[in-house]
Amino acid sequence: MQNSTLGFSCLIIDGQALVFSLGKGENCKTFKDQANVFIQCVLKNEMSYDRIDVVFDRYRVKSIKNNTRTRRTKNRRPIRKIIEHPDVPLPANWSNYMALPENKSEYENFLSTQLKLCAPPNIEIVLAGGFTDELEVWSSKDTTNTSQLSSNQEEADTRLILHAINSNYQYIVVSSRDTDVLVL
């Protein structure tokens, strides 16, 4: 499917948008169960692409986005829940859990780590923005130079563009529910 000079196709996913669209899985009891739903969704089209990039937002204490995020969660009562291991039970109220930036960051890190552990060998997986170190970019292929994808941009919207620009693929599909991405 892929030739030596130009890859055929790449899917770039807004990870946090996918997290929100999935919500809390119907039969999910633990964070591992929830991560498996996320991973299955990411990999459901693995046969259609040579590479899948999953890009996450960053949640900083000092940010121009804080007012917007606060306004979006004004009717929620944020609760803090730490993911100490994969079998930690999911919170009863997923919306209240996702209303806290610290939870989102930790959950993105958990998802990125879980996806790293089960990346299939037949497709390249690239992860960015979801790790504790905001500049960390991981690829399942040791031959991929990820240095151009390392970024301290807070929004996945602009990280998606960075991944598309630095792609050597003939076809690029960007998956995001955010209309800002369409404009960019």
Buried (B, 14 or more C-beta within 10 A) or exposed (E): EBEEEEBBBBBBBBBBBBBBEBEBBEEBEBBBBBBBBBBEBBBEBBEBBBBBBBBBBBBBEEBEBEEEBEEEBEEBEBBEBEBEEBEBEBBEBBBBBBBBBEBBBBBBBBBBBBBBEEBEEEBBBBBBBBBEEBEBBBBBEEEBEBEEBEBEBBBBBBBBBBBBEEBEBEEBBBBBEBEEBEEB
